């Protein structure tokens, strides 16, 4: 330890100090940039996404903490993005986020534009900080029509992809009644599922790792596939049956995946559910078939301003190289609270675990965040993520970041 302070090792020490100085300056710069952005937003950029503009409602009509869906938002999605198929649901009692339209693109244009920035990201593995003031840009064109038809088209461009525009999702649906709906196109196999538990709706910089875990087959729930889905609701029971062609298969030529999903809404804002997925994947050179299956259960609780989710997965999959089966589990628990203030503030916590190597190792992480909805369509969060357990031979990492999302 004393050798660190000798003349021989003075340069590394100076570099470390310079790194901390750089990070400090970067954080101050981030605060200045974000502050300027908020001032500009409060003066001119106060629009909201297309649905709220079209139906003249507050964001909190459908979102507990945007982009998470509440009960009204789930019904709106199930009904093909329409309110007129059943009585309009009441807006939540707390966490009201006001509708503002100072910079609406067009009141009747079913289009939303979202920009996500990470102006400050600092990891313990690097003395520098990442500055991605604009990290991702997304354009959504979506609506429900009086003829029981819905459509959803999503374009995305990101800095880590060289700003190449990518068509992420294109889905159409037919919604003749609550008990029977059909949607299909190119998107996640779980597209019709309105619950937050298995969805990729992002509140923090990272989505829940179990939802993004590829395990042996590389299959992630948020990956797009050619798919068709039949779903509906009878009372409190939601059901969904879907068939897809494999994650990332844009032309639908791969072997098929089959998903069955059910969830039930209990009194008191509690929902419980389960799913089962089976599939095959063709692997080249030499040509062989990789089999995989997943099963899981989830619980969602909504009590006024409090929301919590818990998810458990089990993945039984062949290893790509040997086709020897492995079984690994994954789970996460998360909770948030929406303060009943003029500017809603949302403290958030998530703990998660993803197994590997036939359950012999796991990566566990704790995520803490503090989100503020400074406008109905402007969300800023301070995130801290730390690994609490890693496989042998790996070092634990932690990260602090500032995340800003603006939508109109």
N, C-alpha and C positions, 0 to 999 in steps of 0.2 A: 504493500500500500504506500509506503514512504517513497518508493521509486517514482510514483506519479508526480512528485513535486520536485524532482531533480531537474537540472538544466537539460539533460538528455531528452526528457519527455515533456518539455515545455510546449512544443508545437501542438501535440494532440490536445493538451489542456486548453490552449488558446483556441483551437478549432472547436472544442466543445462549448467554450464560453461564447465564441462567435455564433455558434448554432443557436444557443439560447437567446442571444441578443437578436439574431435574425428572426427567431420565432416571436419574440416580444414585439419587435417592430411590425412584423406581419400581422399579429393580432390587433395592434393599434390601427394599422391600415384597414383591416377588415371592419373594425367598428366604425371607422370613418365612412367606408364605402357603403356599409349597410345603413348607416344613419342617413347618408345622402339619398339612398334608395327609398327609405321610408318617407323622407320629406317630399320626394318627388311623387311617391305613390299617394300620399295623403292629398296632394294638390291636383293630380291629373289622372293617375292610374287606379281607378276604383271600380273596375268592371268585375263581373262574376262570370262563371262558365254558362254555357248555353242553356241548360235546363232551368236554372234559376231565373235567367233573363226571360225565357219564353213563358214560364208559368207565373212570373212575378211573385216569387216566394223567397224566403231567407234560405241561406245555405243550410241552416240547422233544421230545415224541414226534413231533409233526407240524410244528413250527416251528423253523427254524434260529435266527432272531431274529424273534420275533412282530412283525408278522403274516406275514412271509415263510414260504412253505411249503418244507419239505425233501422228500426222496424219499418218506418215509412219509406226509407230509401230502398230497402229490400223489396217491398211490394211494388214500388215504382219500376225497379229493374225487371222484376218478374212479369209485370204487365206490359212490357214492351215500351218502357219510357213514357207511360201515359198515366194521368191521374183520373181520367174519366171512366175507367172500367169498374171502379168501385168508389165508395164515398171517400172524399179526400181525407187522408189521415191528419191528425192534429200535430202541430209542430211541438217539438220537445219543450219541456218547461224551463230548462236551463241551458246555458252555453249558447245563447242566442247570438248569431253572427249576422249583422245587418246586410241587406241587399243594397249595393251601391252601383250606379251605372254611369259614372262620369265619363268613362271611356269604353262604352259598349261597342263591340264590333258592328252589330246590327241586332235589333230586338228579335227579329224573326229568322235570323241566320243560325241554323243549328250547328254552330262551330265553337270550339273552345281552344284556346292557345295557352300552353303552359310552359314556363321556363323554370328550370331548377338550377340553382347555383350552390357551390360549396366553396365560398371565398376563403375559408380557413380550415385546413385539415393538418393535424400534427400527430405523428406517430412516434412511439418510443424507439423505433428502429431507425429513425432518420432525424438528424439534427435540423434539417430543413423543414419547411411547411409547404403543403400544396395549396395553390391559389387558383381555384376554378370558379371564377365569378359567374361564368355561364358554363354549366356542365352538360345540360341536356335540354333539348327543345322538343316539344311534343304538340302535334296538331290533331285534334279529334273532331270528326264530323259525324254526328249521331242524332237520331231522332226517332220518335214513334209517330205513325200516321193514323188517321181515322180508319183506314182499311185494315187495322190489326197487323200492320207490317212495321218492323223496326229495322234499323241498320246502324252499324257502328264501324267506322273506319279510323284507324289510328296510324299516323306517321310520326317517326321519331328520328332525331339526329343527335349525336353526342360527340363530345370532344375526343374521347378515347377511340372513336371510330373514324376520326378525320372529318367529322361533320357530314358524312355520307348519309343522305336521307334514306330511311328504311321503312317499308310498309310492315308494321308490326302485327296489325290485326285488321281483318276485314270480315265482318259477320253480318248476316241478315237473319231475321226471325219472323215467324208467323204466330200470332197470339190470339186465337179465336176465343179462348176462355181460360179462366184461372187454372182449371184442372188439366189443360192440354196445351202445350206450347212446343214449337219446334224452332231451334236455332242451329245455324251451321255456317261454316266458312273456314277461315284460317285464323286460329287463335288458340288460347289454352283450352285443354280438354275440359277444364272446370269452369269455362266461361259463364255458363248458366247459373252457377252457384252464387247466390246473393250474400252469403254469410262472409264475415271477415276472416274467419279462422284459416282457411286454406288459400285465400286470395293473396295477390301480390301488392295490395294497396300499401303504400309505403308512408309511414309516419316519421321514420327516422332515416338516416343515411343508408342503413342496412335493412333489408327485409328479414323476416325471421329465417334463420339458417335452415331449420327443418323443411320449410317450403322450398328452399333453393338447393337442398342437398341432392346431388346427383347419384350418390352411392356408387354401386358397381356399374350400372348401365348408363349413367350420366343423365338419366331422366329427371327433369325438374318440373314441378307442378306449373311453373309460370312459363315454360317453353311453349311456343306455338306449334300447332299441328293442323293438318286438314281434319276437320271433325264435323260430326252431326250429333245433335243432342235433343232428346225429348224430356221435358220436365213439366211439373205442375204442382199445384197445392190443393189439398183438401183440408179445410180447417187449419189446424196448426201443423199439419204434416207437409213437408216439402220433399219432393222426390225428383231424381234426375238420373237418366241413363244415357250414356254417351259412348260413341265409338270414334277412335282417331287412328291416324296412320303413323304415329311415332313422332317424337319431339324433333323439330327441325326439318321434317320431311315436307318440303314445299309442294311436291308434285303428287303426293299420296300413293307412292309406289311401295312403301315399306309394309311390313306385316302390321296387323291391327292391334290397337289397345282398346280395352273395354273398361268402362268406369260405371259403377253403381253407387249412388249417393242418396242418403236420406237424412233429414233433420226434423226435429219436432220442437215447436215452441210451447213451453210450459208457462203457467201463470207466473207473474212476478218478474218478467223480463229475462227468463232463463231459456236457453235453447241447447239441446243436446243432439248430437248427430254421429254418423259413422259413414265410412266409404270403403270400397274395395276396388282395386285396379289390377288387371292382369294384362300382360302383353309380351310380344316377341320382337326381337330386333335382328335384322340380318347383318352379319359382320363379314367383310370381304377378306380375301387372301389369308387363309383359305376360307371359302364360303361356309359359314356355320350360323347357327341360330342361337341367340342369347335370350333366355327366358327370364322374366322378372314379374314380381307381383308386389303389391303394397296394400296395406290395410291400415285403418286409423280411426280414431274417435276424437270428438271435439266437444267442448262446452263453451258457451258464450253467455255472459251475464251483463245485462243493462239495467241499472237501477238509477234513474235520474242522471246526474252528472257523472256517475261511476260506470266504467266499462271494464270487463276483464274477459280474457280468452285463455283457453288451455287446449293444447293439441298434442296427440301422441300418434306416431307413425311406427309401422314395422315394415321393413323392406327385405324381401327374400329375392335375391338376384344372383345370377351366374356372374362370376368374374369373367371379364372380356377375354383374358389371355388363356385361361384354363377351362372355362365353363364349369368350374366348381362353385357350388352354391354358397352364399354367405347370407347370414341374417343379422341385420343391424337395426337398432331402434333409434328414434329421434323424438324429441318433445320440446315444447316451449310453453311458458306461462307469461302472460303480460297483463298489465293493468294501467289504467289512466283515470284521471279525474279532471273535469272541466270546471273551472272556477266560474261562479255566476257574477262576473265582473264585466264592465264595459268593454274592456279588451280581454277576451277569454285567454286564460293561461292554463296550460295542460301539463302537469307533471306526469311522467311516463316511466315505467320500469318493465324490463323483460329479462327473463332468465331462460337459457336454452341449452340443449345438449344434443350432439350428433355423434353416434357411435361409428366405429370403423373396425376393420380387421376382425370380423366375426364377434363383435362386441368386446374385444379385448382392449380397445382404446376408445377414447372419446374426446371431443373438443367441446368444452363448456364455456359459455360467455354470459356476461352481465352487461346489459345496456340500460343506461339512464339518460333521460332527456327532459328538457324543459322547453315546451313549445308555446309560442304566443301568436294568436291570430290577430295581427295588428289591423287588418281589414278582412272583410269576408272572403277575399281572394288572395290575401298575402299571409304567408305562414313562415315564421322564422323559428328555428330550433337550435338549441345548444345540446350536442350529443357527446356522451362519453361511453365508450365500449371497452371492456377489458376481458381478456381470456382468463378464466379461473382454473382451467384444467386443459392440458394438451397431451397428445401422444408422446411417448418417450422419445427423447432426442430432439424435440422441438422446443423453441423458446416461446414463452408467453408474450403476447403483444397487447398493447392498449392504444387507444386513439381518441383524440378530442377533435370535434369538428363543429362548424357552423353551417347550417343548411337553410337555404332560403328558397321558397317556392312561391311563384307568382302566376296566377291564372286569370284569364279574361275570356 
